[in-house]
Amino acid sequence: MTVSVIIPYYNPDCNPATDSLLIRAIKSATDNLTGVCDYEIIIVNDGSPADPPVDSLKNGNIKYIRCSHKRQGAARNTGIENATGQIITFLDADDCYFPGSLAPCIKTMQETGADLLGFGMKCLTDTTAEPRPSSQKPVFTTPVTGNHYMLKHNLPGTSCRYLISSSLIRNNNLRFMENAYIEDEDFNPRMMHFSQNYIETSFPVYAYCIRSGSTMTDVSEQMIETKTADTLKVLSSLIRFSKEHSLEPHDGLDRKISYLAMDHIRRTLRRKDWSTAVRQQITELKSMGLFPLRCHDGSIGFKLYSSLSRCRTGLFLLHLAETIYK
């Protein structure tokens, strides 16, 4: 059994702090996997002008690849195409793993024959800190299909919280959307749709950092517009995908699409120009057949949100709620 850890790397300013975080990420992966299984760590330089100091680690399991800058999705695709492991997982360069956390997940995935395993995530408030081992013991769910999971649960928006069978990726030609900032929102529902044996645990494996100046924290007008356009692109992509697989169980996928449309309205209501912007985005959603919002699980909260979003007064109340509770 070989695990392939794919780490996109982008450091346009040649910032030493970025390189330090990358080294921390690599070490957390090697510490987790050494003595547990064979592994490879694939660093994909997404068009950064300089190379990171990975040679200083003197680890023969590290592969380093350069590609042109097409954002994280393209870097991950390059990693997938060069991965040789039976299990693939993604790690962002400024994040890391909790010590000793991957081993029980890998063991459980092997024992159950799961094609997909989801694990817990926990935020590191100190972005430069070394995470401490968790005192918890992992407890895993019984296997379900990915469609069943999406029908009952809200699907997290990051692809970094999974161990993925390489056969699940290759047999279904799964790839990330390129030149987009929310590529996970397109990839994850597709991946989950094809999964026939999904298990998960809340056990914290992945330590993520919210850094000032990162894509996640960028609230500039330009980034807001870009993410708005990307969300519409993802919704269109998932609608096409659902139609292509209409003969398969896809009610979970349709629920995910509806919730993503609702989240799109929620983010729009947080904008400074929300009144004008939300009318524009509702028009876009109508053209896709996603508005009025339709829920596929009878959720009371969703139905209430859908009802309020259909009138100007309701949108104003939702705007106030998003402003207060964002």
Summary of the structure (lengths in Angstrom):
residues: 326
radius of gyration: 20.2
end to end distance: 43.0
largest distance: 62.1
contacts: 1054
relative contact order: 0.11
helix: 47%
strand: 17%
